[in-house]
Amino acid sequence: RLSNAIATRQVGRSYRALVWGVPQPASGEIEGAIGRSPQNRKKMAVVHSGGKAALTHYALEKNWGVAASQLACKLASGRTHQIRVHMSHIGHSVMGDQVYGARMGVRLDRLPEPARSVLVGFRRQALHAAKLSFHHPATNELLEFESPMPADMAALVSALDDAYLNNPVIFPNH
């Protein structure tokens, strides 16, 4: 029953993402079919034909100047690399994403120290599965499981906070 709930999109999934830049508007949705990239078959991309429908909701939680932002993302569909593809599609790729992101060196100059040094040592995408929710298959009770931000990603957030004088613009929860 649980695998059926996942397949029929009855499982809620929320993520935290650190992205380059500040999306406008501050909250919204990205709708775009995802399929194999016509330029690189090893990558996924937003495509105009032949892809599967995908919808990502996002909300700005805080930003560090115009250099970077922390987003809450919720999937209305579950496509391969969906958040990474959608964020890259709107020009705000996930920090540390070597596949869908811009070359890191191009954007590193936007960051002051110590954030720059921390990001250079960051070896993965700054994307975290923060919450999973679903109704219990037998009791129908809503179950929610939350996971704290991993230490490496929390260290990156802390470095960004420090770099911007502990004065990030913080947005209320959406």
C-alpha positions as CSV (number, residue, x, y, z in Angstrom):
1,R,0.0,0.0,0.0
2,L,2.8,2.4,0.8
3,S,4.5,1.9,-2.6
4,N,1.1,2.5,-4.2
5,A,0.7,5.7,-2.2
6,I,4.1,6.9,-3.6
7,A,3.2,5.9,-7.1
8,T,-0.2,7.7,-6.9
9,R,1.4,10.9,-5.4
10,Q,-0.3,10.6,-2.0
11,V,3.1,11.0,-0.2
12,G,4.1,14.6,0.6
13,R,7.8,15.4,0.1
14,S,9.4,18.7,1.2
15,Y,13.0,19.7,0.5
16,R,15.3,22.5,1.5
17,A,17.5,23.8,-1.3
18,L,20.3,26.4,-1.4
19,V,20.3,28.0,-4.8
20,W,22.2,30.7,-6.6
21,G,20.4,34.1,-6.8
22,V,17.0,35.1,-5.6
23,P,14.0,33.7,-7.5
24,Q,11.3,36.2,-8.5
25,P,8.6,35.9,-7.4
26,A,9.6,34.9,-3.8
27,S,7.2,32.0,-4.0
28,G,5.6,30.2,-6.8
29,E,5.5,27.1,-8.9
30,I,7.6,25.8,-11.8
31,E,5.7,23.8,-14.3
32,G,7.6,22.1,-17.0
33,A,7.6,18.6,-18.5
34,I,10.8,16.8,-17.8
35,G,12.5,14.3,-20.2
36,R,16.0,13.5,-21.5
37,S,17.9,16.5,-22.6
38,P,18.2,16.7,-26.4
39,Q,21.8,18.0,-26.0
40,N,23.0,15.4,-23.4
41,R,21.1,12.2,-23.1
42,K,22.7,11.6,-19.6
43,K,20.9,14.6,-18.3
44,M,17.2,15.5,-17.7
45,A,15.8,18.8,-18.9
46,V,12.5,20.7,-19.2
47,V,11.4,19.7,-22.7
48,H,8.6,20.8,-25.0
49,S,7.7,17.3,-26.2
50,G,8.1,13.8,-25.0
51,G,8.6,14.6,-21.3
52,K,6.5,13.8,-18.3
53,A,4.5,16.5,-16.5
54,A,6.2,18.0,-13.5
55,L,5.3,20.6,-11.0
56,T,7.5,22.1,-8.2
57,H,6.3,24.6,-5.6
58,Y,8.9,26.8,-4.0
59,A,9.0,29.4,-1.3
60,L,11.9,31.7,-0.4
61,E,12.9,31.2,3.3
62,K,15.9,33.5,3.3
63,N,18.4,35.1,1.0
64,W,22.0,36.3,1.2
65,G,22.0,39.5,-0.7
66,V,21.4,38.7,-4.4
67,A,24.0,35.9,-4.3
68,A,22.1,33.0,-2.9
69,S,18.8,31.8,-1.3
70,Q,17.4,29.1,0.9
71,L,14.1,27.7,-0.5
72,A,11.5,25.3,0.7
73,C,10.4,23.1,-2.2
74,K,7.5,20.7,-2.5
75,L,7.0,18.2,-5.2
76,A,3.5,17.8,-6.8
77,S,5.1,15.1,-9.0
78,G,8.2,13.1,-8.7
79,R,10.5,13.1,-11.7
80,T,14.1,12.3,-11.8
81,H,16.2,15.3,-10.6
82,Q,13.0,17.4,-10.6
83,I,14.0,20.2,-8.2
84,R,17.5,20.4,-9.7
85,V,16.1,20.5,-13.3
86,H,13.4,23.0,-12.5
87,M,15.6,25.4,-10.5
88,S,18.3,25.3,-13.2
89,H,15.5,26.0,-15.8
90,I,14.6,29.3,-14.1
91,G,18.2,30.3,-13.7
92,H,18.6,29.5,-10.0
93,S,20.5,26.2,-9.9
94,V,21.2,24.3,-6.7
95,M,24.5,25.3,-5.2
96,G,27.1,22.5,-5.6
97,D,25.2,20.9,-8.5
98,Q,27.9,19.8,-11.0
99,V,25.4,18.4,-13.5
100,Y,22.6,21.1,-13.7
101,G,24.4,24.1,-12.2
102,A,26.5,26.7,-13.8
103,R,30.3,26.3,-13.4
104,M,31.0,27.0,-9.8
105,G,33.9,29.4,-10.5
106,V,31.5,31.7,-12.4
107,R,29.4,32.1,-9.3
108,L,31.9,31.8,-6.5
109,D,33.0,35.4,-7.0
110,R,29.6,36.5,-5.8
111,L,30.3,35.1,-2.3
112,P,32.4,36.7,0.3
113,E,34.6,34.6,2.6
114,P,34.1,32.4,4.6
115,A,31.2,31.2,2.5
116,R,33.4,30.9,-0.6
117,S,35.8,28.5,1.1
118,V,33.0,26.4,2.6
119,L,31.3,26.0,-0.8
120,V,34.6,25.0,-2.5
121,G,34.8,22.1,0.0
122,F,31.1,21.2,-0.4
123,R,31.0,18.0,-2.4
124,R,27.3,17.6,-3.3
125,Q,24.2,19.4,-4.2
126,A,22.9,21.7,-1.4
127,L,19.5,19.8,-1.5
128,H,18.0,18.1,1.5
129,A,14.9,15.9,1.9
130,A,13.4,17.6,5.0
131,K,10.0,16.1,5.4
132,L,8.0,13.0,4.3
133,S,4.3,12.7,5.1
134,F,1.7,10.2,4.2
135,H,-1.4,8.5,5.6
136,H,-0.9,5.2,7.4
137,P,-2.2,2.5,5.0
138,A,-4.2,0.7,7.8
139,T,-5.2,3.5,10.2
140,N,-5.3,6.5,7.8
141,E,-3.4,8.5,10.5
142,L,-1.2,11.2,9.0
143,L,2.4,10.4,9.6
144,E,5.1,13.0,9.2
145,F,8.8,12.4,9.4
146,E,11.2,15.3,9.5
147,S,15.0,15.2,9.1
148,P,17.3,18.0,10.3
149,M,19.5,19.7,7.8
150,P,22.8,17.7,7.4
151,A,25.8,19.1,9.2
152,D,27.6,20.0,5.9
153,M,24.7,21.9,4.6
154,A,24.0,23.6,7.9
155,A,27.7,24.7,7.9
156,L,27.2,26.3,4.5
157,V,24.1,28.2,5.8
158,S,26.1,29.3,8.8
159,A,29.0,30.5,6.6
160,L,26.6,32.4,4.4
161,D,25.0,34.0,7.5
162,D,28.4,35.0,8.8
163,A,29.4,36.3,5.4
164,Y,26.4,38.5,5.3
165,L,26.9,39.7,8.8
166,N,24.3,37.5,10.4
167,N,21.8,39.6,8.7
168,P,20.1,37.5,6.0
169,V,16.6,38.5,4.9
170,I,14.4,35.9,6.5
171,F,10.9,35.2,5.1
172,P,8.0,33.7,7.2
173,N,7.2,30.0,6.7
174,H,4.8,29.4,3.8
